[in-house]
Amino acid sequence: MTLAEVIIRLVMVALAIGLLMSIAPLLTWGERKWSALAQDRVGPNRAAIELAGKSITLNGLLYPLADGLKMIFKEDFMPTRGEKFLHFVSPWLAVFPALAVVAVIPLGARVNLFGHEIPMQVADLDAGILYLFAFASLSVYGSTLAGWASNNKYGLLGSLRTSSMLISYEVAMGLTLVGLMMTVGSLRLSDIVEYQQGTMLGFLPRWGIFMQPFGALLFFVSAFAETKRAPFDLPEAESELVAGYFIEYSGMKFGMFYLGEFVEVVTGACLFAVLFFGGWQLPWASSEAYYNPLVVGIGGFISTAYLVFFVITLLGLPLRDPRIQFAIAAGGFLGGAGLALLSGAEGLLGPKGGVLGLILSNGPELAKLLMSLMVFTMKILILCWFHILLRWTYPRFRYDQVMKLGWKMLLPAALVNLVVTGIVLLIIR
């Protein structure tokens, strides 16, 4: 492996972890804002910085920072009769699998920049889906060992609930993807994304959600349960288990469990976007379309406008204000026009020398890279928002309902989906 390849891999590792660790803390704030809107409350608005006699609150944006500082300086309690080593390791086991899964997720289009082929993926494994299940299954150890190592009966009950629920839904989640793997004919995630280019039946995007609509629904429910959040938050049901498996955790250890749930939400959104939403692909677009300035401009306009809309919505600004609407439209126009100019600048301006010429000669690849990253980020944010919307809509299930849903409903439904997929493929092929 050359030095350039090593640098590219390190940059991709930083980009993948940076994507997770930037969206996950923002979700802690976004959930508070959206839950306040759903319940007609004010939401976070007290944390502030005093500057020049004025209190700057940034509409609650300082809360993730305040939470982080509080958890860092809070007392780290350790149970006297607990297993100290496992008590220390358990929070890391809860976070690490979610971070490791991102290594095989293609964050954007593969491009050729400055003479180097750059895959927007840390590792493009032949058995990428098997890698996903191998590391995703390790997350159960963090919560299970956390309850056992605390030497607390409530924590132990919470850890037993966790292991039984997660194992149940992992089986169903694995079977839901077999139909997609049969359809695509590959376990490589980059191949799955490439397969979703173009259209099917003449008008539908060839995305996994249209090829496997039943499988997509089953996978979403199973992945939702894997996050251990309401309505699947039985492992930490406050009314029954007094916070469950992390009852004896405080300080930054509790913070890792808390943040780990949001990291799992982002990871689940990444997986669903890659498997069923076309990944970084634009709908109705082929691979050649990404070098068309018009297509790149339209895709850039939609992506930038949505990202501006997402930020404005989180800030709580009035969407009916004409100035806000103008800001969304202007942001989309500038983003789309910028990507379109970057994609076709060399053809318009001709060859140039120096740094400008180097940028222009790589303009189409740069535009393709930026647009694919923006499209993928947009899909992740939409799925995260939908996840939080469901989390604050449905009440908690009973334990017997959760297990019945996993074993008596999702698992048989996944098997039926597998059989139907096989029959359809035999007829078509």
C-alpha positions as CSV (number, residue, x, y, z in Angstrom):
1,M,0.0,0.0,0.0
2,T,1.5,3.3,-1.1
3,L,1.7,6.5,1.1
4,A,-1.1,8.1,-0.9
5,E,-3.4,5.1,-0.3
6,V,-2.6,5.2,3.4
7,I,-3.5,8.9,3.6
8,I,-6.8,8.3,1.7
9,R,-7.7,5.6,4.1
10,L,-7.0,7.8,7.1
11,V,-9.0,10.6,5.7
12,M,-11.9,8.3,5.1
13,V,-11.7,7.0,8.7
14,A,-11.8,10.6,9.9
15,L,-14.7,11.4,7.6
16,A,-16.8,8.4,8.6
17,I,-16.2,8.9,12.4
18,G,-16.7,12.7,12.0
19,L,-20.0,12.1,10.3
20,L,-21.3,10.0,13.1
21,M,-19.9,12.1,16.0
22,S,-21.2,15.3,14.5
23,I,-24.7,14.2,13.8
24,A,-25.2,12.1,17.0
25,P,-24.7,15.0,19.5
26,L,-26.9,17.3,17.3
27,L,-29.6,14.6,17.5
28,T,-29.6,14.9,21.3
29,W,-30.6,18.5,20.8
30,G,-32.9,17.9,17.9
31,E,-34.8,15.3,19.8
32,R,-35.4,17.8,22.6
33,K,-36.7,20.4,20.1
34,W,-38.9,18.0,18.2
35,S,-40.3,16.3,21.3
36,A,-41.1,19.8,22.6
37,L,-43.0,20.6,19.4
38,A,-44.9,17.3,19.5
39,Q,-45.9,17.9,23.1
40,D,-46.5,21.7,22.8
41,R,-43.7,22.6,25.2
42,V,-41.0,25.3,25.0
43,G,-38.1,22.9,24.8
44,P,-34.4,23.7,25.7
45,N,-33.8,27.4,26.0
46,R,-32.0,28.0,29.3
47,A,-28.3,27.1,28.7
48,A,-26.6,30.4,27.7
49,I,-23.3,32.2,27.4
50,E,-23.1,35.7,28.9
51,L,-21.4,38.0,26.5
52,A,-21.4,41.8,26.7
53,G,-24.3,41.7,29.1
54,K,-26.4,39.6,26.8
55,S,-27.4,35.9,27.2
56,I,-26.7,33.9,24.0
57,T,-28.8,30.7,23.9
58,L,-28.6,29.8,20.2
59,N,-32.1,28.3,20.6
60,G,-30.8,25.5,22.8
61,L,-27.7,24.6,20.8
62,L,-25.5,24.9,23.8
63,Y,-27.2,22.0,25.6
64,P,-25.1,19.2,23.9
65,L,-22.0,21.2,25.0
66,A,-23.3,21.6,28.5
67,D,-24.2,17.9,28.7
68,G,-20.7,16.9,27.7
69,L,-19.0,19.2,30.2
70,K,-21.4,17.9,33.0
71,M,-20.6,14.3,32.2
72,I,-16.9,14.8,32.1
73,F,-16.7,16.5,35.5
74,K,-19.4,14.5,37.2
75,E,-18.3,11.9,39.8
76,D,-17.5,8.5,38.3
77,F,-19.3,6.1,40.7
78,M,-18.1,2.5,40.9
79,P,-20.1,-0.2,42.7
80,T,-18.2,-1.6,45.6
81,R,-19.1,-5.2,44.9
82,G,-19.2,-4.9,41.1
83,E,-16.8,-6.3,38.6
84,K,-14.6,-3.3,38.1
85,F,-12.9,-4.2,34.8
86,L,-16.2,-5.2,33.0
87,H,-17.9,-2.2,34.5
88,F,-15.2,0.0,32.9
89,V,-15.2,-1.8,29.5
90,S,-19.0,-2.1,29.0
91,P,-19.6,1.5,27.8
92,W,-16.9,1.1,25.2
93,L,-18.4,-2.2,24.0
94,A,-21.7,-0.4,23.6
95,V,-20.3,2.4,21.4
96,F,-17.5,0.6,19.4
97,P,-19.7,-1.7,17.3
98,A,-21.7,1.2,16.0
99,L,-18.5,3.0,15.0
100,A,-17.0,-0.1,13.4
101,V,-20.0,-0.7,11.2
102,V,-19.5,2.6,9.4
103,A,-16.2,1.3,8.0
104,V,-18.0,-0.5,5.2
105,I,-20.7,2.1,4.4
106,P,-20.1,4.0,1.1
107,L,-20.6,7.6,2.1
108,G,-20.4,8.9,-1.5
109,A,-19.5,8.1,-5.1
110,R,-16.2,6.6,-6.0
111,V,-14.2,9.4,-7.8
112,N,-10.8,9.8,-9.5
113,L,-9.2,13.0,-8.1
114,F,-5.7,14.3,-8.8
115,G,-4.6,11.0,-10.3
116,H,-5.9,8.8,-7.4
117,E,-9.0,6.7,-7.3
118,I,-10.8,7.5,-4.1
119,P,-13.5,5.2,-2.7
120,M,-15.7,7.1,-0.3
121,Q,-15.5,4.0,2.0
122,V,-13.0,2.9,4.6
123,A,-13.1,-0.8,3.5
124,D,-15.0,-2.1,0.4
125,L,-15.3,-5.8,1.6
126,D,-16.6,-8.6,-0.6
127,A,-18.7,-9.8,2.4
128,G,-19.7,-6.3,3.6
129,I,-23.2,-7.4,4.9
130,L,-21.6,-10.2,6.9
131,Y,-19.2,-7.7,8.4
132,L,-22.2,-5.6,9.4
133,F,-23.9,-8.4,11.2
134,A,-20.7,-9.6,12.8
135,F,-20.1,-6.2,14.5
136,A,-23.7,-5.3,15.1
137,S,-24.2,-8.5,17.1
138,L,-21.4,-7.4,19.4
139,S,-23.4,-4.4,20.7
140,V,-25.4,-6.8,22.9
141,Y,-22.3,-7.5,25.0
142,G,-22.0,-3.9,26.2
143,S,-25.5,-3.7,27.7
144,T,-25.5,-7.3,28.9
145,L,-22.2,-7.1,30.7
146,A,-23.1,-3.6,32.1
147,G,-26.0,-5.0,34.0
148,W,-24.1,-8.1,35.2
149,A,-20.9,-6.2,36.2
150,S,-22.9,-3.7,38.3
151,N,-24.0,-6.4,40.8
152,N,-27.4,-4.9,40.9
153,K,-30.7,-6.8,40.5
154,Y,-32.4,-4.1,38.5
155,G,-29.4,-3.8,36.2
156,L,-29.2,-7.6,35.7
157,L,-32.9,-7.7,34.8
158,G,-32.4,-4.9,32.3
159,S,-29.4,-6.7,30.8
160,L,-31.4,-10.0,30.4
161,R,-34.1,-8.1,28.7
162,T,-31.6,-6.5,26.4
163,S,-29.9,-9.7,25.4
164,S,-33.2,-11.5,24.7
165,M,-34.7,-8.6,22.7
166,L,-31.6,-7.8,20.6
167,I,-30.9,-11.5,19.7
168,S,-34.6,-11.9,18.7
169,Y,-34.6,-8.9,16.4
170,E,-31.1,-9.6,15.0
171,V,-32.4,-12.9,13.6
172,A,-35.4,-11.2,11.9
173,M,-33.1,-8.3,10.6
174,G,-30.7,-10.8,9.0
175,L,-33.4,-12.7,7.2
176,T,-34.9,-9.4,5.8
177,L,-31.7,-8.7,3.9
178,V,-31.5,-12.2,2.3
179,G,-34.1,-11.2,-0.2
180,L,-32.2,-8.0,-1.1
181,M,-29.0,-10.0,-1.5
182,M,-30.7,-12.5,-3.8
183,T,-32.0,-9.6,-5.9
184,V,-28.7,-7.8,-6.2
185,G,-26.5,-11.0,-6.3
186,S,-23.8,-9.5,-4.1
187,L,-22.8,-9.0,-0.4
188,R,-20.7,-5.9,-1.3
189,L,-22.4,-2.7,-0.2
190,S,-20.9,-0.7,-3.0
191,D,-22.4,-3.1,-5.5
192,I,-25.8,-2.8,-3.8
193,V,-25.6,1.0,-4.2
194,E,-24.5,0.8,-7.8
195,Y,-27.3,-1.7,-8.5
196,Q,-29.9,0.9,-7.4
197,Q,-29.1,3.3,-10.3
198,G,-31.7,4.0,-13.0
199,T,-35.4,3.0,-12.9
200,M,-37.6,-0.1,-12.8
201,L,-41.0,-0.6,-14.5
202,G,-40.2,2.6,-16.5
203,F,-40.9,5.1,-13.7
204,L,-39.8,3.9,-10.3
205,P,-36.3,4.5,-9.0
206,R,-34.6,1.1,-8.7
207,W,-34.1,1.5,-5.0
208,G,-34.3,-1.3,-2.5
209,I,-37.4,0.0,-1.0
210,F,-39.2,-0.5,-4.3
211,M,-37.6,-3.8,-5.1
212,Q,-38.1,-5.2,-1.6
213,P,-40.9,-3.0,0.0
214,F,-41.9,-5.7,2.6
215,G,-38.3,-6.4,3.4
216,A,-37.6,-2.7,3.9
217,L,-40.4,-2.4,6.4
218,L,-39.3,-5.4,8.3
219,F,-35.7,-4.2,8.3
220,F,-36.7,-0.8,9.6
221,V,-38.7,-2.2,12.5
222,S,-35.9,-4.6,13.4
223,A,-33.2,-1.9,13.2
224,F,-35.5,0.4,15.3
225,A,-35.6,-2.2,18.0
226,E,-31.8,-2.6,17.9
227,T,-31.4,1.0,19.1
228,K,-33.2,0.1,22.4
229,R,-35.3,3.3,22.2
230,A,-39.0,3.8,22.7
231,P,-41.3,2.0,22.0
232,F,-38.6,-0.8,22.3
233,D,-36.9,0.6,25.4
234,L,-37.8,-2.4,27.6
235,P,-34.1,-2.8,28.7
236,E,-34.2,0.5,30.5
237,A,-37.9,1.0,31.4
238,E,-37.8,3.5,34.2
239,S,-41.2,2.5,35.6
240,E,-40.2,-1.2,35.9
241,L,-36.4,-1.3,36.2
242,V,-35.3,2.1,37.4
243,A,-33.2,2.8,34.3
244,G,-32.3,-0.9,33.8
245,Y,-28.8,-2.0,32.8
246,F,-27.0,1.3,33.3
247,I,-28.5,2.1,36.7
248,E,-25.0,2.0,38.4
249,Y,-23.3,4.2,35.8
250,S,-22.6,7.9,36.1
251,G,-20.4,10.5,34.6
252,M,-18.9,9.9,31.2
253,K,-19.7,6.2,31.3
254,F,-23.4,7.0,31.4
255,G,-22.7,9.6,28.7
256,M,-21.3,6.9,26.5
257,F,-24.4,4.7,26.9
258,Y,-26.6,7.8,26.2
259,L,-24.6,8.9,23.2
260,G,-24.3,5.4,22.0
261,E,-28.0,5.2,21.4
262,F,-27.9,8.2,19.1
263,V,-24.8,6.8,17.3
264,E,-26.9,3.6,16.7
265,V,-29.7,5.8,15.3
266,V,-27.3,7.4,12.8
267,T,-25.7,4.1,11.9
268,G,-29.2,2.5,11.3
269,A,-30.1,5.5,9.1
270,C,-26.9,5.0,7.1
271,L,-27.6,1.3,6.6
272,F,-31.2,1.9,5.6
273,A,-30.1,4.6,3.2
274,V,-27.5,2.4,1.6
275,L,-29.6,-0.8,1.4
276,F,-33.1,0.7,0.5
277,F,-32.8,4.4,-0.4
278,G,-30.1,4.2,-3.1
279,G,-27.3,5.4,-0.9
280,W,-25.7,8.5,-2.5
281,Q,-27.7,7.9,-5.7
282,L,-30.1,10.5,-7.1
283,P,-33.4,9.0,-8.1
284,W,-33.9,8.3,-11.9
285,A,-30.2,8.9,-12.6
286,S,-27.6,6.7,-14.2
287,S,-23.9,6.8,-13.5
288,E,-23.3,9.0,-16.5
289,A,-25.7,11.6,-15.3
290,Y,-23.4,12.7,-12.5
291,Y,-21.2,14.3,-15.1
292,N,-24.1,16.3,-16.5
293,P,-24.0,19.9,-15.1
294,L,-27.8,20.2,-15.3
295,V,-28.4,17.0,-13.3
296,V,-25.7,18.0,-10.8
297,G,-27.2,21.5,-10.5
298,I,-30.7,20.1,-9.8
299,G,-29.4,17.6,-7.3
300,G,-27.3,20.2,-5.6
301,F,-30.2,22.6,-5.4
302,I,-32.5,20.0,-3.8
303,S,-29.8,18.8,-1.4
304,T,-28.6,22.3,-0.3
305,A,-32.1,23.6,0.1
306,Y,-33.1,20.7,2.3
307,L,-30.0,21.0,4.4
308,V,-30.7,24.8,4.9
309,F,-34.3,23.9,5.7
310,F,-33.2,21.3,8.2
311,V,-31.0,23.8,10.1
312,I,-33.7,26.4,10.1
313,T,-36.2,23.9,11.4
314,L,-33.9,22.9,14.3
315,L,-33.3,26.6,15.1
316,G,-37.0,27.1,15.5
317,L,-37.2,29.9,13.0
318,P,-40.6,30.7,11.5
319,L,-40.9,28.9,8.1
320,R,-43.8,31.2,7.1
321,D,-41.5,34.3,7.3
322,P,-40.7,35.4,3.6
323,R,-37.1,36.1,4.6
324,I,-36.7,32.5,5.8
325,Q,-38.2,31.1,2.6
326,F,-35.9,33.3,0.6
327,A,-32.9,32.0,2.6
328,I,-33.9,28.4,1.8
329,A,-34.3,29.2,-1.9
330,A,-31.1,31.2,-2.1
331,G,-29.1,28.5,-0.3
332,G,-30.4,25.9,-2.7
333,F,-29.7,28.1,-5.7
334,L,-26.2,28.9,-4.6
335,G,-25.4,25.2,-3.9
336,G,-26.9,24.0,-7.2
337,A,-25.3,26.7,-9.3
338,G,-21.9,26.2,-7.6
339,L,-21.9,22.4,-8.3
340,A,-23.1,23.0,-11.8
341,L,-20.4,25.5,-12.5
342,L,-17.8,23.2,-11.0
343,S,-18.9,20.3,-13.1
344,G,-18.9,22.2,-16.4
345,A,-16.3,25.0,-15.7
346,E,-13.5,23.4,-17.7
347,G,-15.7,23.1,-20.8
348,L,-16.8,26.7,-20.5
349,L,-13.5,28.3,-19.6
350,G,-11.1,26.0,-21.4
351,P,-7.8,24.6,-20.1
352,K,-6.1,26.7,-17.4
353,G,-2.7,26.5,-15.7
354,G,-1.7,26.4,-12.1
355,V,-3.9,25.6,-9.1
356,L,-7.0,26.9,-10.9
357,G,-6.3,24.6,-13.9
358,L,-5.8,21.6,-11.5
359,I,-9.2,22.3,-9.8
360,L,-11.0,22.8,-13.1
361,S,-9.6,19.6,-14.6
362,N,-10.9,17.7,-11.6
363,G,-14.1,19.8,-11.5
364,P,-16.6,17.1,-12.7
365,E,-15.2,14.6,-10.1
366,L,-15.2,17.2,-7.3
367,A,-18.8,18.1,-8.2
368,K,-19.8,14.4,-8.2
369,L,-18.1,13.9,-4.9
370,L,-19.7,16.9,-3.1
371,M,-23.2,16.2,-4.6
372,S,-23.1,12.5,-3.5
373,L,-22.0,13.4,0.0
374,M,-24.8,16.0,0.3
375,V,-27.4,13.6,-1.1
376,F,-26.4,10.9,1.3
377,T,-26.4,13.3,4.3
378,M,-29.8,14.5,3.3
379,K,-31.2,11.0,3.3
380,I,-29.6,10.3,6.7
381,L,-31.2,13.4,8.3
382,I,-34.6,12.5,6.9
383,L,-34.4,9.0,8.3
384,C,-33.1,10.3,11.7
385,W,-36.0,12.8,11.9
386,F,-38.5,10.0,11.1
387,H,-36.9,7.8,13.8
388,I,-37.3,10.5,16.4
389,L,-40.9,11.2,15.2
390,L,-41.8,7.6,15.8
391,R,-40.0,7.5,19.1
392,W,-42.2,10.3,20.5
393,T,-45.4,9.0,18.9
394,Y,-45.8,5.4,20.2
395,P,-46.0,4.4,23.8
396,R,-43.7,1.7,25.2
397,F,-44.7,-1.9,24.4
398,R,-45.0,-4.6,27.1
399,Y,-42.3,-7.1,27.2
400,D,-44.5,-9.9,26.0
401,Q,-45.6,-7.7,23.1
402,V,-42.0,-7.0,22.1
403,M,-41.1,-10.7,22.0
404,K,-44.3,-11.7,20.3
405,L,-43.6,-9.1,17.6
406,G,-40.1,-10.4,17.1
407,W,-40.7,-14.2,17.0
408,K,-44.3,-14.6,16.0
409,M,-44.6,-11.8,13.5
410,L,-41.4,-10.4,12.1
411,L,-39.5,-13.7,11.8
412,P,-42.3,-15.6,9.9
413,A,-42.9,-12.5,7.7
414,A,-39.2,-12.4,6.9
415,L,-39.4,-16.1,5.8
416,V,-42.4,-15.4,3.7
417,N,-40.6,-12.5,2.0
418,L,-37.7,-14.7,1.3
419,V,-39.8,-17.4,-0.3
420,V,-41.8,-14.9,-2.4
421,T,-38.5,-13.2,-3.5
422,G,-37.1,-16.6,-4.7
423,I,-40.3,-17.5,-6.6
424,V,-40.3,-14.0,-8.4
425,L,-36.6,-14.3,-9.3
426,L,-37.2,-17.8,-10.7
427,I,-40.1,-16.5,-12.9
428,I,-38.2,-13.4,-14.1
429,R,-34.9,-15.0,-14.8
